[in-house]
């Protein structure tokens, strides 16, 4: 099995469209591993799933303790409760995007759009990698401490991504092009 293709397929079905392969997710976004493997067909093994969970560079997926369930850690466009606890963020967080999106972001802020949350990074390097996926990267430094003090909620997914509902422009500390 091509692990990159499997990872992309898992992103699709565990974050956005489980009906694509006829699986169901529970209210917390978990899919039954047995059902998933049956729907993926005989070319996908349990070891393939373990490889994707273990080796995915973004750590997008998680098994439950006995590996009978699997889910995406964040990025859902479907309603799931990931049972995230509210946390106080570090002083600054970073949002990586492409330069072509920056005018709109400056106008309306950073919105979750069709996802459950806005995704923020704890370090600039990760934000640059995220922004690079969409074109020439640009990094927005967010005053997360002030947002939190102003009552905005923050969560952290199992793979370290910081999540919030929206980032208004007044919390932009800086906007820097990365080459």
C-alpha positions in Angstrom: 0.0 0.0 0.0 1.3 3.5 -0.9 1.4 5.1 2.6 1.1 8.7 1.3 -2.0 7.8 -0.7 -3.4 6.0 2.4 -2.7 9.1 4.6 -4.5 11.3 2.1 -7.5 9.0 2.0 -7.6 8.8 5.8 -7.6 12.6 5.9 -10.5 12.7 3.6 -12.6 10.0 5.3 -11.7 10.7 9.0 -11.9 14.5 8.7 -14.4 15.3 6.0 -16.4 12.5 4.4 -16.6 9.1 6.0 -19.5 8.2 3.6 -16.9 8.2 0.8 -16.0 4.7 1.8 -19.1 3.8 3.8 -17.8 4.1 7.4 -19.3 5.9 10.3 -17.6 8.0 13.0 -18.9 8.2 16.5 -19.6 11.6 18.1 -15.9 11.9 19.1 -14.7 11.3 15.5 -13.5 7.7 16.1 -13.8 5.1 13.4 -13.9 1.3 14.1 -10.6 0.0 12.7 -12.1 -3.3 11.7 -14.8 -1.6 9.6 -12.2 0.8 8.2 -9.9 -2.0 7.1 -12.9 -3.9 5.5 -13.9 -0.8 3.5 -10.3 0.0 2.4 -10.0 -3.5 1.0 -7.4 -6.3 1.3 -4.5 -4.2 0.0 -4.5 -2.2 3.3 -3.3 -3.9 6.5 -3.3 -3.1 10.1 0.4 -2.5 9.8 -0.2 0.1 7.1 -2.5 1.9 9.5 0.1 1.7 12.2 2.7 3.1 9.8 0.5 6.1 8.9 -0.3 6.9 12.5 3.4 6.5 13.6 5.2 8.1 10.6 2.9 10.8 9.4 5.0 14.0 9.6 2.0 16.0 10.8 0.9 13.3 13.3 -2.7 13.7 12.0 -4.0 10.4 13.3 -4.4 8.6 16.6 -5.4 5.1 17.7 -7.2 4.5 21.0 -5.3 2.5 23.6 -6.1 -0.9 22.2 -5.9 0.1 18.5 -9.6 -0.8 17.9 -10.4 2.8 16.9 -8.7 5.5 14.9 -9.4 9.2 14.4 -7.9 12.4 13.0 -6.5 14.7 15.6 -7.9 17.9 14.2 -8.9 19.6 10.9 -12.5 18.2 10.7 -15.1 19.9 8.5 -17.7 17.6 10.0 -19.0 18.1 13.6 -17.1 15.9 16.1 -16.2 16.4 19.7 -12.5 15.8 20.1 -12.9 16.2 23.9 -10.3 18.9 23.9 -9.6 20.7 27.2 -9.2 24.5 27.2 -5.6 25.5 27.8 -3.7 28.7 28.3 -1.6 29.3 25.1 2.0 30.5 25.0 2.5 34.2 24.6 2.7 34.0 20.8 1.3 31.6 18.3 1.9 31.5 14.5 -0.4 31.1 11.5 1.2 30.1 8.2 -0.6 30.9 5.0 0.3 31.9 1.4 0.9 35.5 0.3 -2.1 35.3 -2.0 -4.5 35.0 1.0 -3.0 37.8 3.1 -5.2 40.7 1.8 -8.3 38.9 2.7 -6.9 37.9 6.1 -5.9 41.5 6.8 -9.5 42.5 6.0 -11.5 39.8 7.9 -9.0 38.1 10.3 -8.3 34.4 10.3 -11.5 32.4 10.2 -12.1 28.7 10.5 -14.3 28.6 7.4 -15.4 25.0 6.9 -13.3 23.6 9.7 -14.1 23.4 13.4 -11.2 25.6 14.4 -8.4 27.9 13.2 -5.1 26.1 13.3 -2.1 27.8 14.9 1.5 26.7 15.4 3.7 27.0 18.5 6.7 27.7 16.3 7.5 29.7 13.2 9.2 26.7 11.4 5.9 24.7 11.5 4.0 27.8 10.3 6.4 28.2 7.4 5.8 24.6 6.4 2.1 25.0 6.6 2.2 28.2 4.5 4.5 26.6 2.0 1.9 24.0 1.1 -0.3 26.8 -0.4 2.3 28.9 -2.2 4.8 31.6 -1.1 4.6 31.4 2.7 3.8 34.4 5.0 3.6 34.1 8.7 1.3 35.9 11.0 2.5 36.2 14.6 -0.5 36.1 17.0 -0.7 37.7 20.4 -2.2 34.6 21.9 -1.7 35.8 25.5 -3.8 38.9 24.9 -6.5 36.9 23.1 -6.7 34.5 26.1 -6.8 37.4 28.5 -9.7 38.8 26.4 -11.6 35.6 26.9 -10.9 33.6 23.7 -10.6 29.9 24.2 -7.7 27.8 23.1 -7.2 24.1 22.8 -4.3 21.9 21.8 -4.8 18.8 19.7 -2.9 15.6 20.5 -0.3 16.4 17.9 0.4 19.9 19.2 -1.6 22.1 16.9 -3.2 25.0 18.7 -6.9 25.6 18.0 -9.2 28.5 18.4 -12.4 29.8 16.8 -11.2 33.0 15.1 -8.3 35.4 15.2 -9.3 39.1 14.8 -6.8 41.4 13.1 -6.2 43.3 16.4 -4.3 40.3 17.6 -1.8 40.3 14.7 1.5 41.2 16.2 3.4 41.0 12.9 3.1 39.7 9.3 6.3 38.5 7.8 7.1 37.0 4.3 9.2 33.9 4.4 11.5 33.1 1.5 
